[in-house]
Amino acid sequence: MIRGQEGFVCGWQSKKGTNGQLVLDTLFVKLKEPPTRVEVPGLPENVVPVYPTTKNINTMLPNDEKLLISCTQIEVLINFAMTDFASQGKTRPWNVCDLNNLRSHQSYYTALSRSATAESTLILQGFDPKVITGRCSGALRQEFRELELLNEITRLHHSRKLPLTITGDTRINLIVAFREWKGEQYVPQNVHPSIKWSKYSPWLESEVLSVNERLELLEKLREKRAAAKKGEKKVANDVNTSHISTINNANRDSMKRRPSGVQVQKHSYHTTDENSTDEGRKEKGNAAKRRCSSGLHTPSLVCASQYVSVRVPAATKQKTDELSHAGHYVVPIGC
């Protein structure tokens, strides 16, 4: 009855609290222009009692201790000002507006249309005119266009000039049937030039879709998203493959970059048993197949028992103290 209403305090009752202090118990408010007359027994007309309400709040302190807070108060606010949302549905003989911080033309309309007359409207400070003079969005323009067609359909129906075949269980279906009868380029006479549709400013067909068309559109969007996700996975796999190939190429290049004059000799396997030699060759071939199947061809995966002997010329040996063992040393392939 009183939620969102404006009024004036005309009386109150108090009582003693737990610490002996006076606290507000009942507030009597005379409503300002209520939509219907309010009569409470024992009180004047349009005067209502407002009682306190209690709310319990569970809180947790920094030391993880839980605390229950009980708040009892009368839910009224001093009406210094109100937002554009709270002012909806009200008519003010004197309307004072602050438009500077409003963000949309809908807010401008709500605040200014509360006034009973233009003379009784007061704007406190400047505002940005681009908010209400700029072009509206396509969806809003389409909404205005549909309302104009619905207004025309209502006018023709009232004057009994609308065919009985122009029907529809929804607004969209009704507009589609009307445009099929009148033509897609038909524009009522009283439509404002800023929202008129023509060949250069066409009717947004995408905004006028049936339920089945909307479901089909959603299904197409889902398929596109699924295809995009598959494409992202494929790109990730391609990146991983190219990364492995880059590593392989780098290892091959490192094998090719050796000092001039260095001779490489590959050690051979020396076995006395023919069967053991065949088994070693077979095991070596299986290892190579596994490397090829995994996509890794780096020389570092070669059997650790294969080494190369590098012979260093005498001139290089004199400049390098780390090289020893009669002018040659042994390193594993890939190092």
Order of alpha helices (4+ residues) and beta strands (2+ residues): beta-beta-beta-beta-beta-beta-alpha-beta-alpha-alpha-alpha-alpha-beta-alpha-beta-alpha-beta
